C-alpha cells in the first residue's frame, strides 16, 4: 500500500470553520464543485467526525 500526502496552503476570506463544514462534512460539495474529478461521495459509516468512513468515486481521466 502506498500513502500519498499532499499539502497546499491557500489564503481564503472564508472562515476556517465554514470551509471545514462545506469541504468535509457536506457529502455533496465536492461532486458539485469539481464534477470532472469527483463523481460521488457516500458516507459508509459514522457521523462525519473522526473515524467516519467515506466511499469516494473519482471521475474518469
C-alpha distance matrix in Angstrom:
0.0 3.8 6.7 9.9 13.2 16.4 19.8 23.2 26.5 29.1 32.6 33.8 37.1 35.5 35.2 31.7 32.2 33.1 30.1 27.7 29.5 29.4 25.9 24.1 26.5 28.0 25.9 28.0 28.1 25.2 26.1 29.7 29.1 26.7 27.1 25.8 22.4 22.1 23.6 23.3 22.0 22.7 22.7 21.5 22.7 24.1 26.8 24.8 24.6 22.0 19.8 20.5 18.1 18.4 17.7 17.7 18.8 18.7 21.7 21.9 21.9
3.8 0.0 3.8 6.4 9.9 13.0 16.5 19.8 23.3 26.0 29.5 30.9 34.4 33.0 32.9 29.4 30.3 31.2 28.0 25.9 28.1 27.8 24.1 22.7 25.6 27.1 25.2 27.1 26.7 23.7 24.8 28.3 27.2 24.7 25.6 24.2 20.6 20.8 22.9 22.9 21.6 22.9 23.1 22.4 23.6 24.8 27.0 24.5 24.2 21.8 20.1 20.8 18.7 18.6 18.1 17.4 18.5 17.8 20.6 20.8 20.4
6.7 3.8 0.0 3.8 6.6 10.1 13.3 16.7 20.0 22.8 26.3 27.6 31.0 29.7 29.4 25.9 26.8 27.9 24.8 22.6 25.0 24.9 21.3 19.8 22.8 24.6 23.1 25.2 24.5 21.6 23.3 26.5 25.3 23.1 24.4 23.4 19.6 19.7 22.2 21.9 20.2 21.6 21.5 21.3 22.2 22.8 24.6 22.0 21.4 18.9 17.8 18.6 17.0 17.1 17.2 16.4 18.1 17.4 20.4 21.2 20.8
9.9 6.4 3.8 0.0 3.8 6.7 10.2 13.4 16.9 19.6 23.2 24.7 28.3 27.2 27.2 23.9 25.2 26.1 22.7 21.0 23.6 23.2 19.5 18.7 22.0 23.5 22.3 23.9 22.8 19.7 21.5 24.5 22.8 20.6 22.3 21.0 17.4 17.9 20.8 21.0 19.6 21.6 21.8 22.3 23.4 23.8 25.1 22.1 21.7 19.7 19.1 19.6 18.1 17.5 17.6 16.0 17.5 16.1 18.7 19.6 18.8
13.2 9.9 6.6 3.8 0.0 3.8 6.7 10.3 13.5 16.4 19.9 21.6 25.2 24.2 24.1 20.8 22.4 23.4 20.1 18.5 21.5 21.3 17.6 17.0 20.6 22.2 21.6 23.3 21.7 18.9 21.4 23.9 21.9 20.1 22.4 21.5 17.8 18.4 21.7 21.6 19.9 22.0 22.0 22.9 23.6 23.5 24.4 21.0 20.4 18.4 18.5 19.2 18.4 17.9 18.7 17.0 18.9 17.4 20.1 21.4 20.5
16.4 13.0 10.1 6.7 3.8 0.0 3.8 6.8 10.3 13.0 16.7 18.5 22.1 21.5 21.8 18.8 20.9 21.6 18.0 17.1 20.2 19.7 16.0 16.2 20.0 21.3 21.0 22.2 20.1 17.3 19.9 22.0 19.6 17.9 20.5 19.7 16.2 17.3 20.8 21.1 19.7 22.3 22.6 24.1 25.0 24.6 25.0 21.4 21.0 19.6 20.3 20.5 19.9 18.9 19.6 17.3 18.9 17.0 19.1 20.6 19.5
19.8 16.5 13.3 10.2 6.7 3.8 0.0 3.8 6.8 10.0 13.4 15.5 19.2 18.8 19.0 16.1 18.5 19.5 16.0 15.4 18.9 18.6 15.3 15.8 19.5 21.0 21.4 22.6 20.0 17.7 20.7 22.4 19.6 18.5 21.6 21.2 17.9 18.9 22.6 22.7 21.1 23.7 23.8 25.6 26.1 25.3 25.2 21.5 20.8 19.6 20.9 21.3 21.3 20.4 21.6 19.4 21.3 19.4 21.4 23.2 22.1
23.2 19.8 16.7 13.4 10.3 6.8 3.8 0.0 3.8 6.4 10.1 12.4 16.1 16.3 17.0 14.6 17.6 18.1 14.5 14.8 18.3 17.6 14.6 16.0 19.7 20.7 21.5 22.1 19.1 17.0 20.1 21.2 18.0 17.2 20.7 20.3 17.6 18.9 22.7 23.0 21.7 24.6 25.0 27.2 27.9 26.9 26.3 22.6 22.1 21.5 23.2 23.2 23.3 22.0 23.2 20.6 22.2 20.1 21.6 23.4 22.2
26.5 23.3 20.0 16.9 13.5 10.3 6.8 3.8 0.0 3.8 6.8 9.5 13.1 13.7 14.2 12.2 15.6 16.3 13.1 13.9 17.5 17.1 14.7 16.4 19.8 20.9 22.3 22.9 19.6 18.1 21.5 22.0 18.7 18.7 22.3 22.5 20.0 21.1 24.8 24.9 23.4 26.3 26.4 28.9 29.2 27.8 26.8 23.0 22.4 22.1 24.3 24.4 25.0 23.9 25.4 23.0 24.8 22.9 24.3 26.4 25.3
29.1 26.0 22.8 19.6 16.4 13.0 10.0 6.4 3.8 0.0 3.8 6.4 10.1 11.1 12.6 11.5 15.0 14.9 11.8 13.6 16.8 15.9 14.0 16.5 19.6 20.2 21.8 21.8 18.3 17.1 20.4 20.3 16.7 17.2 21.0 21.4 19.4 20.6 24.2 24.5 23.4 26.4 26.7 29.6 30.1 28.7 27.3 23.6 23.4 23.7 26.0 25.6 26.2 24.7 26.1 23.5 25.0 23.0 24.0 26.2 25.1
32.6 29.5 26.3 23.2 19.9 16.7 13.4 10.1 6.8 3.8 0.0 3.8 7.0 9.0 10.5 10.4 14.2 14.0 11.7 14.1 17.0 16.3 15.3 17.9 20.6 21.1 23.2 23.1 19.5 18.9 22.3 21.6 18.1 19.2 23.0 23.8 22.2 23.2 26.6 26.7 25.5 28.4 28.6 31.6 31.9 30.2 28.4 24.8 24.5 25.2 27.8 27.4 28.4 27.0 28.7 26.2 27.8 26.0 26.8 29.2 28.3
33.8 30.9 27.6 24.7 21.6 18.5 15.5 12.4 9.5 6.4 3.8 0.0 3.8 5.3 7.7 8.5 11.9 11.0 9.1 12.2 14.5 13.7 13.4 16.3 18.5 18.6 21.1 20.8 17.1 17.3 20.6 19.5 16.2 18.0 21.7 23.1 21.7 22.3 25.4 25.2 24.1 26.8 27.0 30.3 30.5 28.8 26.6 23.1 23.2 24.3 27.1 26.4 27.5 26.0 27.7 25.3 27.0 25.5 26.3 29.0 28.5
37.1 34.4 31.0 28.3 25.2 22.1 19.2 16.1 13.1 10.1 7.0 3.8 0.0 3.8 6.5 9.0 11.8 10.6 9.9 13.3 15.0 14.3 15.0 17.9 19.4 19.4 22.3 21.8 18.2 19.1 22.3 20.6 17.7 20.0 23.6 25.3 24.3 24.6 27.5 27.1 25.9 28.4 28.5 31.9 32.0 30.0 27.4 24.3 24.3 25.9 28.9 28.0 29.5 28.0 29.9 27.7 29.4 28.1 28.8 31.6 31.4
35.5 33.0 29.7 27.2 24.2 21.5 18.8 16.3 13.7 11.1 9.0 5.3 3.8 0.0 3.8 6.4 8.5 6.8 6.6 10.1 11.3 10.8 12.0 14.7 15.9 15.9 19.0 18.8 15.4 16.7 19.9 18.4 15.9 18.5 21.9 24.0 22.9 22.6 25.2 24.4 23.0 25.2 25.1 28.6 28.6 26.5 23.8 20.8 21.0 22.8 25.9 24.8 26.4 25.0 27.0 25.1 27.0 26.2 27.1 30.3 30.4
35.2 32.9 29.4 27.2 24.1 21.8 19.0 17.0 14.2 12.6 10.5 7.7 6.5 3.8 0.0 3.8 5.6 5.4 6.4 8.8 10.1 11.0 12.3 14.1 15.0 15.8 19.2 19.7 16.6 18.1 21.5 20.4 18.2 20.8 24.1 26.3 24.7 24.1 26.7 25.4 23.5 25.3 24.6 27.9 27.4 24.9 22.1 19.2 18.9 20.7 24.0 23.3 25.4 24.5 27.0 25.5 27.9 27.4 28.8 32.1 32.4
31.7 29.4 25.9 23.9 20.8 18.8 16.1 14.6 12.2 11.5 10.4 8.5 9.0 6.4 3.8 0.0 3.8 5.5 5.1 6.1 8.6 10.0 10.4 11.6 13.0 14.5 17.6 18.7 15.8 16.8 20.5 20.0 17.9 20.0 23.2 25.3 23.2 22.5 25.2 23.8 21.5 23.2 22.3 25.4 24.8 22.3 19.8 16.7 16.0 17.4 20.7 20.3 22.4 21.8 24.4 23.1 25.8 25.4 27.2 30.4 30.8
32.2 30.3 26.8 25.2 22.4 20.9 18.5 17.6 15.6 15.0 14.2 11.9 11.8 8.5 5.6 3.8 0.0 3.8 5.5 5.2 6.2 8.7 10.0 10.4 10.7 12.6 16.0 17.4 15.1 16.7 20.3 19.8 18.3 20.8 23.6 26.0 24.0 22.7 25.0 23.1 20.5 21.7 20.4 23.5 22.5 19.7 16.9 14.2 13.6 15.5 18.9 18.4 20.8 20.4 23.4 22.6 25.4 25.6 27.6 31.0 31.8
33.1 31.2 27.9 26.1 23.4 21.6 19.5 18.1 16.3 14.9 14.0 11.0 10.6 6.8 5.4 5.5 3.8 0.0 3.8 5.5 5.1 6.3 8.5 10.0 10.0 10.7 14.3 15.0 12.5 14.5 17.8 16.9 15.5 18.3 21.1 23.8 22.2 20.8 23.0 21.2 19.1 20.5 19.7 23.2 22.7 20.3 17.4 14.6 15.0 17.4 20.5 19.2 21.2 20.2 22.8 21.7 24.1 24.2 25.8 29.3 30.2
30.1 28.0 24.8 22.7 20.1 18.0 16.0 14.5 13.1 11.8 11.7 9.1 9.9 6.6 6.4 5.1 5.5 3.8 0.0 3.8 5.5 5.3 5.9 8.1 9.5 10.2 13.2 13.8 10.8 12.0 15.6 15.0 13.1 15.5 18.5 20.8 19.0 18.0 20.5 19.2 17.1 19.1 18.7 22.1 22.1 20.1 17.7 14.4 14.8 16.8 19.6 18.3 19.8 18.5 20.8 19.2 21.6 21.3 22.8 26.2 26.9
27.7 25.9 22.6 21.0 18.5 17.1 15.4 14.8 13.9 13.6 14.1 12.2 13.3 10.1 8.8 6.1 5.2 5.5 3.8 0.0 3.8 5.5 5.3 5.5 7.0 9.0 11.8 13.5 11.2 12.2 15.8 16.0 14.6 16.6 19.3 21.5 19.3 17.8 20.2 18.3 15.7 17.2 16.2 19.4 18.9 16.7 14.5 11.1 11.1 13.0 15.8 14.8 16.6 15.8 18.5 17.5 20.3 20.5 22.6 26.1 27.0
29.5 28.1 25.0 23.6 21.5 20.2 18.9 18.3 17.5 16.8 17.0 14.5 15.0 11.3 10.1 8.6 6.2 5.1 5.5 3.8 0.0 3.8 5.8 5.7 4.9 6.4 9.9 11.5 9.8 11.9 15.1 15.0 14.4 16.8 19.0 21.8 19.9 17.9 19.7 17.4 14.7 15.8 14.7 18.1 17.6 15.4 12.5 9.7 10.6 13.3 16.0 14.3 16.3 15.4 18.1 17.4 20.2 20.9 22.9 26.5 27.9
29.4 27.8 24.9 23.2 21.3 19.7 18.6 17.6 17.1 15.9 16.3 13.7 14.3 10.8 11.0 10.0 8.7 6.3 5.3 5.5 3.8 0.0 3.8 5.8 5.9 5.1 8.3 8.8 6.4 8.8 11.9 11.4 10.7 13.4 15.6 18.5 17.0 15.1 16.9 15.0 13.0 14.7 14.6 18.3 18.5 17.0 14.5 11.5 13.2 15.8 18.0 15.8 17.0 15.2 17.3 16.0 18.2 18.5 20.1 23.8 25.1
25.9 24.1 21.3 19.5 17.6 16.0 15.3 14.6 14.7 14.0 15.3 13.4 15.0 12.0 12.3 10.4 10.0 8.5 5.9 5.3 5.8 3.8 0.0 3.8 6.2 6.2 8.1 9.0 6.4 6.9 10.5 11.0 9.8 11.6 14.0 16.4 14.3 12.6 15.0 13.4 11.3 13.5 13.6 17.1 17.7 16.5 14.7 11.2 12.7 14.6 16.4 14.4 15.1 13.2 15.1 13.4 15.7 15.7 17.6 21.1 22.3
24.1 22.7 19.8 18.7 17.0 16.2 15.8 16.0 16.4 16.5 17.9 16.3 17.9 14.7 14.1 11.6 10.4 10.0 8.1 5.5 5.7 5.8 3.8 0.0 3.8 5.8 7.2 9.7 8.5 8.9 12.1 13.4 12.9 14.2 16.1 18.4 15.9 13.7 15.7 13.4 10.4 11.8 11.0 14.2 14.3 12.9 11.3 7.6 9.0 10.9 12.7 10.7 11.7 10.4 13.0 12.2 15.3 16.0 18.5 22.0 23.4
26.5 25.6 22.8 22.0 20.6 20.0 19.5 19.7 19.8 19.6 20.6 18.5 19.4 15.9 15.0 13.0 10.7 10.0 9.5 7.0 4.9 5.9 6.2 3.8 0.0 3.8 6.1 9.0 8.8 10.5 13.1 14.0 14.3 16.1 17.6 20.3 18.2 15.5 16.8 13.9 10.7 11.2 9.8 13.2 12.9 11.1 8.7 5.6 7.9 10.9 12.7 10.2 11.8 10.7 13.6 13.5 16.6 17.9 20.3 24.0 25.9
28.0 27.1 24.6 23.5 22.2 21.3 21.0 20.7 20.9 20.2 21.1 18.6 19.4 15.9 15.8 14.5 12.6 10.7 10.2 9.0 6.4 5.1 6.2 5.8 3.8 0.0 3.8 5.6 5.7 8.3 10.3 10.7 11.6 13.8 14.9 18.0 16.5 13.6 14.5 11.8 9.3 10.2 10.0 13.8 14.3 13.3 11.0 8.6 11.5 14.5 15.8 12.8 13.6 11.6 13.6 13.0 15.4 16.6 18.5 22.3 24.3
25.9 25.2 23.1 22.3 21.6 21.0 21.4 21.5 22.3 21.8 23.2 21.1 22.3 19.0 19.2 17.6 16.0 14.3 13.2 11.8 9.9 8.3 8.1 7.2 6.1 3.8 0.0 3.8 5.8 7.3 8.3 9.8 11.4 12.7 13.0 16.0 14.4 11.1 11.4 8.2 5.7 6.6 7.3 11.1 12.5 12.5 11.1 9.0 12.4 14.9 15.3 11.9 11.6 9.0 10.3 9.7 11.9 13.7 15.7 19.4 21.8
28.0 27.1 25.2 23.9 23.3 22.2 22.6 22.1 22.9 21.8 23.1 20.8 21.8 18.8 19.7 18.7 17.4 15.0 13.8 13.5 11.5 8.8 9.0 9.7 9.0 5.6 3.8 0.0 3.8 5.9 5.8 6.3 8.7 10.5 10.3 13.8 13.0 9.9 9.9 7.5 6.8 8.6 10.4 14.1 15.9 16.2 14.7 12.7 16.1 18.6 19.1 15.7 15.1 12.0 12.4 11.0 12.1 13.3 14.5 18.2 20.6
28.1 26.7 24.5 22.8 21.7 20.1 20.0 19.1 19.6 18.3 19.5 17.1 18.2 15.4 16.6 15.8 15.1 12.5 10.8 11.2 9.8 6.4 6.4 8.5 8.8 5.7 5.8 3.8 0.0 3.8 5.7 5.3 6.0 8.4 9.7 13.0 12.1 9.8 11.0 9.6 8.9 11.5 13.0 16.7 18.2 18.0 16.3 13.6 16.4 18.8 19.8 16.9 16.6 13.7 14.3 12.3 13.5 13.7 14.7 18.4 20.2
25.2 23.7 21.6 19.7 18.9 17.3 17.7 17.0 18.1 17.1 18.9 17.3 19.1 16.7 18.1 16.8 16.7 14.5 12.0 12.2 11.9 8.8 6.9 8.9 10.5 8.3 7.3 5.9 3.8 0.0 3.8 5.4 5.0 5.7 7.3 10.0 8.5 6.5 8.7 8.0 7.8 11.2 13.2 16.5 18.5 18.7 17.7 14.7 17.2 19.0 19.6 16.9 16.0 12.7 12.8 10.0 10.9 10.4 11.5 15.1 16.6
26.1 24.8 23.3 21.5 21.4 19.9 20.7 20.1 21.5 20.4 22.3 20.6 22.3 19.9 21.5 20.5 20.3 17.8 15.6 15.8 15.1 11.9 10.5 12.1 13.1 10.3 8.3 5.8 5.7 3.8 0.0 3.8 5.6 5.4 4.7 8.0 7.5 4.9 5.7 5.7 7.3 10.7 13.5 16.6 19.2 20.0 19.3 16.7 19.7 21.5 21.7 18.6 17.1 13.5 12.6 9.8 9.4 9.1 9.3 13.0 15.1
29.7 28.3 26.5 24.5 23.9 22.0 22.4 21.2 22.0 20.3 21.6 19.5 20.6 18.4 20.4 20.0 19.8 16.9 15.0 16.0 15.0 11.4 11.0 13.4 14.0 10.7 9.8 6.3 5.3 5.4 3.8 0.0 3.8 5.7 5.6 9.4 10.0 8.4 8.9 9.1 10.5 13.5 16.1 19.5 21.7 22.2 20.8 18.4 21.4 23.6 24.2 21.1 20.1 16.6 16.1 13.5 13.2 12.7 12.3 15.6 17.4
29.1 27.2 25.3 22.8 21.9 19.6 19.6 18.0 18.7 16.7 18.1 16.2 17.7 15.9 18.2 17.9 18.3 15.5 13.1 14.6 14.4 10.7 9.8 12.9 14.3 11.6 11.4 8.7 6.0 5.0 5.6 3.8 0.0 3.8 6.2 9.0 9.2 8.8 10.7 11.4 12.3 15.6 17.9 21.3 23.3 23.4 22.1 19.1 21.6 23.5 24.5 21.8 21.0 17.7 17.5 14.5 14.4 13.2 12.8 15.9 17.0
26.7 24.7 23.1 20.6 20.1 17.9 18.5 17.2 18.7 17.2 19.2 18.0 20.0 18.5 20.8 20.0 20.8 18.3 15.5 16.6 16.8 13.4 11.6 14.2 16.1 13.8 12.7 10.5 8.4 5.7 5.4 5.7 3.8 0.0 3.8 5.6 5.6 6.3 8.7 10.4 11.9 15.6 18.2 21.2 23.6 24.2 23.3 20.3 22.7 24.2 24.7 22.1 20.8 17.3 16.5 13.0 12.3 10.3 9.5 12.4 13.2
27.1 25.6 24.4 22.3 22.4 20.5 21.6 20.7 22.3 21.0 23.0 21.7 23.6 21.9 24.1 23.2 23.6 21.1 18.5 19.3 19.0 15.6 14.0 16.1 17.6 14.9 13.0 10.3 9.7 7.3 4.7 5.6 6.2 3.8 0.0 3.8 5.4 5.3 6.1 8.6 11.1 14.6 17.8 20.5 23.4 24.4 23.9 21.3 24.1 25.6 25.7 22.8 21.0 17.3 15.7 12.4 10.8 9.1 7.4 10.3 12.0
25.8 24.2 23.4 21.0 21.5 19.7 21.2 20.3 22.5 21.4 23.8 23.1 25.3 24.0 26.3 25.3 26.0 23.8 20.8 21.5 21.8 18.5 16.4 18.4 20.3 18.0 16.0 13.8 13.0 10.0 8.0 9.4 9.0 5.6 3.8 0.0 3.8 6.0 7.2 10.6 13.3 16.8 20.0 22.4 25.4 26.6 26.5 23.7 26.3 27.4 27.2 24.6 22.4 18.8 16.9 13.2 11.0 8.2 5.6 7.5 8.4
22.4 20.6 19.6 17.4 17.8 16.2 17.9 17.6 20.0 19.4 22.2 21.7 24.3 22.9 24.7 23.2 24.0 22.2 19.0 19.3 19.9 17.0 14.3 15.9 18.2 16.5 14.4 13.0 12.1 8.5 7.5 10.0 9.2 5.6 5.4 3.8 0.0 3.8 6.7 9.4 11.3 15.0 17.9 20.1 22.9 24.1 24.1 21.2 23.5 24.2 24.0 21.6 19.5 16.0 14.3 10.5 8.9 5.7 4.7 7.4 8.2
22.1 20.8 19.7 17.9 18.4 17.3 18.9 18.9 21.1 20.6 23.2 22.3 24.6 22.6 24.1 22.5 22.7 20.8 18.0 17.8 17.9 15.1 12.6 13.7 15.5 13.6 11.1 9.9 9.8 6.5 4.9 8.4 8.8 6.3 5.3 6.0 3.8 0.0 3.8 5.7 7.5 11.2 14.2 16.5 19.4 20.7 20.8 18.1 20.8 21.7 21.4 18.6 16.4 12.8 11.0 7.4 6.1 4.4 5.1 8.8 10.8
23.6 22.9 22.2 20.8 21.7 20.8 22.6 22.7 24.8 24.2 26.6 25.4 27.5 25.2 26.7 25.2 25.0 23.0 20.5 20.2 19.7 16.9 15.0 15.7 16.8 14.5 11.4 9.9 11.0 8.7 5.7 8.9 10.7 8.7 6.1 7.2 6.7 3.8 0.0 3.8 7.2 10.2 13.8 15.8 19.1 20.9 21.1 19.0 22.0 23.3 22.5 19.4 16.9 13.1 10.7 7.8 5.4 5.4 5.2 8.7 11.7
23.3 22.9 21.9 21.0 21.6 21.1 22.7 23.0 24.9 24.5 26.7 25.2 27.1 24.4 25.4 23.8 23.1 21.2 19.2 18.3 17.4 15.0 13.4 13.4 13.9 11.8 8.2 7.5 9.6 8.0 5.7 9.1 11.4 10.4 8.6 10.6 9.4 5.7 3.8 0.0 3.8 6.5 10.1 12.3 15.5 17.3 17.5 15.6 18.9 20.3 19.5 16.2 13.8 10.1 8.1 5.9 5.2 7.1 8.5 12.0 15.1
22.0 21.6 20.2 19.6 19.9 19.7 21.1 21.7 23.4 23.4 25.5 24.1 25.9 23.0 23.5 21.5 20.5 19.1 17.1 15.7 14.7 13.0 11.3 10.4 10.7 9.3 5.7 6.8 8.9 7.8 7.3 10.5 12.3 11.9 11.1 13.3 11.3 7.5 7.2 3.8 0.0 3.8 6.8 9.4 12.3 13.7 13.9 11.9 15.1 16.6 15.8 12.4 10.4 6.7 5.8 4.6 6.4 8.8 11.3 14.8 17.5
22.7 22.9 21.6 21.6 22.0 22.3 23.7 24.6 26.3 26.4 28.4 26.8 28.4 25.2 25.3 23.2 21.7 20.5 19.1 17.2 15.8 14.7 13.5 11.8 11.2 10.2 6.6 8.6 11.5 11.2 10.7 13.5 15.6 15.6 14.6 16.8 15.0 11.2 10.2 6.5 3.8 0.0 3.8 6.1 9.2 11.1 11.8 10.8 14.1 15.7 14.5 10.8 8.7 5.5 5.1 6.4 8.5 11.7 14.3 17.6 20.6
22.7 23.1 21.5 21.8 22.0 22.6 23.8 25.0 26.4 26.7 28.6 27.0 28.5 25.1 24.6 22.3 20.4 19.7 18.7 16.2 14.7 14.6 13.6 11.0 9.8 10.0 7.3 10.4 13.0 13.2 13.5 16.1 17.9 18.2 17.8 20.0 17.9 14.2 13.8 10.1 6.8 3.8 0.0 3.8 5.7 7.4 8.3 7.7 11.0 12.6 11.3 7.5 6.2 4.5 6.4 8.7 11.6 14.7 17.6 20.9 23.7
21.5 22.4 21.3 22.3 22.9 24.1 25.6 27.2 28.9 29.6 31.6 30.3 31.9 28.6 27.9 25.4 23.5 23.2 22.1 19.4 18.1 18.3 17.1 14.2 13.2 13.8 11.1 14.1 16.7 16.5 16.6 19.5 21.3 21.2 20.5 22.4 20.1 16.5 15.8 12.3 9.4 6.1 3.8 0.0 3.8 7.1 9.5 9.9 12.5 13.3 10.9 7.6 5.4 5.3 6.4 9.9 12.6 16.0 19.2 22.0 24.9
22.7 23.6 22.2 23.4 23.6 25.0 26.1 27.9 29.2 30.1 31.9 30.5 32.0 28.6 27.4 24.8 22.5 22.7 22.1 18.9 17.6 18.5 17.7 14.3 12.9 14.3 12.5 15.9 18.2 18.5 19.2 21.7 23.3 23.6 23.4 25.4 22.9 19.4 19.1 15.5 12.3 9.2 5.7 3.8 0.0 3.8 7.0 8.3 10.2 10.9 8.6 5.7 5.3 7.2 9.6 13.0 16.0 19.2 22.5 25.5 28.1
24.1 24.8 22.8 23.8 23.5 24.6 25.3 26.9 27.8 28.7 30.2 28.8 30.0 26.5 24.9 22.3 19.7 20.3 20.1 16.7 15.4 17.0 16.5 12.9 11.1 13.3 12.5 16.2 18.0 18.7 20.0 22.2 23.4 24.2 24.4 26.6 24.1 20.7 20.9 17.3 13.7 11.1 7.4 7.1 3.8 0.0 3.8 5.7 6.9 8.2 6.8 4.3 6.5 8.8 12.1 14.8 18.2 21.1 24.3 27.5 30.0
26.8 27.0 24.6 25.1 24.4 25.0 25.2 26.3 26.8 27.3 28.4 26.6 27.4 23.8 22.1 19.8 16.9 17.4 17.7 14.5 12.5 14.5 14.7 11.3 8.7 11.0 11.1 14.7 16.3 17.7 19.3 20.8 22.1 23.3 23.9 26.5 24.1 20.8 21.1 17.5 13.9 11.8 8.3 9.5 7.0 3.8 0.0 3.8 5.6 8.4 8.7 6.3 9.1 10.5 13.8 16.0 19.4 21.9 25.0 28.4 30.8
24.8 24.5 22.0 22.1 21.0 21.4 21.5 22.6 23.0 23.6 24.8 23.1 24.3 20.8 19.2 16.7 14.2 14.6 14.4 11.1 9.7 11.5 11.2 7.6 5.6 8.6 9.0 12.7 13.6 14.7 16.7 18.4 19.1 20.3 21.3 23.7 21.2 18.1 19.0 15.6 11.9 10.8 7.7 9.9 8.3 5.7 3.8 0.0 3.8 6.9 7.9 5.4 8.1 8.8 12.4 13.8 17.3 19.5 22.5 26.0 28.1
24.6 24.2 21.4 21.7 20.4 21.0 20.8 22.1 22.4 23.4 24.5 23.2 24.3 21.0 18.9 16.0 13.6 15.0 14.8 11.1 10.6 13.2 12.7 9.0 7.9 11.5 12.4 16.1 16.4 17.2 19.7 21.4 21.6 22.7 24.1 26.3 23.5 20.8 22.0 18.9 15.1 14.1 11.0 12.5 10.2 6.9 5.6 3.8 0.0 3.8 6.3 5.8 9.3 11.1 14.9 16.3 20.0 21.8 25.1 28.4 30.2
22.0 21.8 18.9 19.7 18.4 19.6 19.6 21.5 22.1 23.7 25.2 24.3 25.9 22.8 20.7 17.4 15.5 17.4 16.8 13.0 13.3 15.8 14.6 10.9 10.9 14.5 14.9 18.6 18.8 19.0 21.5 23.6 23.5 24.2 25.6 27.4 24.2 21.7 23.3 20.3 16.6 15.7 12.6 13.3 10.9 8.2 8.4 6.9 3.8 0.0 3.8 5.7 9.0 11.5 15.2 16.7 20.5 22.2 25.7 28.8 30.3
19.8 20.1 17.8 19.1 18.5 20.3 20.9 23.2 24.3 26.0 27.8 27.1 28.9 25.9 24.0 20.7 18.9 20.5 19.6 15.8 16.0 18.0 16.4 12.7 12.7 15.8 15.3 19.1 19.8 19.6 21.7 24.2 24.5 24.7 25.7 27.2 24.0 21.4 22.5 19.5 15.8 14.5 11.3 10.9 8.6 6.8 8.7 7.9 6.3 3.8 0.0 3.8 6.4 9.8 13.2 15.4 19.1 21.2 24.8 27.7 29.4
20.5 20.8 18.6 19.6 19.2 20.5 21.3 23.2 24.4 25.6 27.4 26.4 28.0 24.8 23.3 20.3 18.4 19.2 18.3 14.8 14.3 15.8 14.4 10.7 10.2 12.8 11.9 15.7 16.9 16.9 18.6 21.1 21.8 22.1 22.8 24.6 21.6 18.6 19.4 16.2 12.4 10.8 7.5 7.6 5.7 4.3 6.3 5.4 5.8 5.7 3.8 0.0 3.8 6.7 10.3 12.6 16.3 18.7 22.2 25.3 27.3
18.1 18.7 17.0 18.1 18.4 19.9 21.3 23.3 25.0 26.2 28.4 27.5 29.5 26.4 25.4 22.4 20.8 21.2 19.8 16.6 16.3 17.0 15.1 11.7 11.8 13.6 11.6 15.1 16.6 16.0 17.1 20.1 21.0 20.8 21.0 22.4 19.5 16.4 16.9 13.8 10.4 8.7 6.2 5.4 5.3 6.5 9.1 8.1 9.3 9.0 6.4 3.8 0.0 3.8 6.9 9.7 13.2 15.9 19.4 22.3 24.5
18.4 18.6 17.1 17.5 17.9 18.9 20.4 22.0 23.9 24.7 27.0 26.0 28.0 25.0 24.5 21.8 20.4 20.2 18.5 15.8 15.4 15.2 13.2 10.4 10.7 11.6 9.0 12.0 13.7 12.7 13.5 16.6 17.7 17.3 17.3 18.8 16.0 12.8 13.1 10.1 6.7 5.5 4.5 5.3 7.2 8.8 10.5 8.8 11.1 11.5 9.8 6.7 3.8 0.0 3.8 6.1 9.7 12.4 15.8 18.9 21.2
17.7 18.1 17.2 17.6 18.7 19.6 21.6 23.2 25.4 26.1 28.7 27.7 29.9 27.0 27.0 24.4 23.4 22.8 20.8 18.5 18.1 17.3 15.1 13.0 13.6 13.6 10.3 12.4 14.3 12.8 12.6 16.1 17.5 16.5 15.7 16.9 14.3 11.0 10.7 8.1 5.8 5.1 6.4 6.4 9.6 12.1 13.8 12.4 14.9 15.2 13.2 10.3 6.9 3.8 0.0 3.8 6.6 9.8 13.2 15.9 18.6
17.7 17.4 16.4 16.0 17.0 17.3 19.4 20.6 23.0 23.5 26.2 25.3 27.7 25.1 25.5 23.1 22.6 21.7 19.2 17.5 17.4 16.0 13.4 12.2 13.5 13.0 9.7 11.0 12.3 10.0 9.8 13.5 14.5 13.0 12.4 13.2 10.5 7.4 7.8 5.9 4.6 6.4 8.7 9.9 13.0 14.8 16.0 13.8 16.3 16.7 15.4 12.6 9.7 6.1 3.8 0.0 3.8 6.3 9.8 12.7 15.2
18.8 18.5 18.1 17.5 18.9 18.9 21.3 22.2 24.8 25.0 27.8 27.0 29.4 27.0 27.9 25.8 25.4 24.1 21.6 20.3 20.2 18.2 15.7 15.3 16.6 15.4 11.9 12.1 13.5 10.9 9.4 13.2 14.4 12.3 10.8 11.0 8.9 6.1 5.4 5.2 6.4 8.5 11.6 12.6 16.0 18.2 19.4 17.3 20.0 20.5 19.1 16.3 13.2 9.7 6.6 3.8 0.0 3.8 6.7 9.4 12.4
18.7 17.8 17.4 16.1 17.4 17.0 19.4 20.1 22.9 23.0 26.0 25.5 28.1 26.2 27.4 25.4 25.6 24.2 21.3 20.5 20.9 18.5 15.7 16.0 17.9 16.6 13.7 13.3 13.7 10.4 9.1 12.7 13.2 10.3 9.1 8.2 5.7 4.4 5.4 7.1 8.8 11.7 14.7 16.0 19.2 21.1 21.9 19.5 21.8 22.2 21.2 18.7 15.9 12.4 9.8 6.3 3.8 0.0 3.8 6.6 9.0
21.7 20.6 20.4 18.7 20.1 19.1 21.4 21.6 24.3 24.0 26.8 26.3 28.8 27.1 28.8 27.2 27.6 25.8 22.8 22.6 22.9 20.1 17.6 18.5 20.3 18.5 15.7 14.5 14.7 11.5 9.3 12.3 12.8 9.5 7.4 5.6 4.7 5.1 5.2 8.5 11.3 14.3 17.6 19.2 22.5 24.3 25.0 22.5 25.1 25.7 24.8 22.2 19.4 15.8 13.2 9.8 6.7 3.8 0.0 3.8 6.6
21.9 20.8 21.2 19.6 21.4 20.6 23.2 23.4 26.4 26.2 29.2 29.0 31.6 30.3 32.1 30.4 31.0 29.3 26.2 26.1 26.5 23.8 21.1 22.0 24.0 22.3 19.4 18.2 18.4 15.1 13.0 15.6 15.9 12.4 10.3 7.5 7.4 8.8 8.7 12.0 14.8 17.6 20.9 22.0 25.5 27.5 28.4 26.0 28.4 28.8 27.7 25.3 22.3 18.9 15.9 12.7 9.4 6.6 3.8 0.0 3.8
21.9 20.4 20.8 18.8 20.5 19.5 22.1 22.2 25.3 25.1 28.3 28.5 31.4 30.4 32.4 30.8 31.8 30.2 26.9 27.0 27.9 25.1 22.3 23.4 25.9 24.3 21.8 20.6 20.2 16.6 15.1 17.4 17.0 13.2 12.0 8.4 8.2 10.8 11.7 15.1 17.5 20.6 23.7 24.9 28.1 30.0 30.8 28.1 30.2 30.3 29.4 27.3 24.5 21.2 18.6 15.2 12.4 9.0 6.6 3.8 0.0
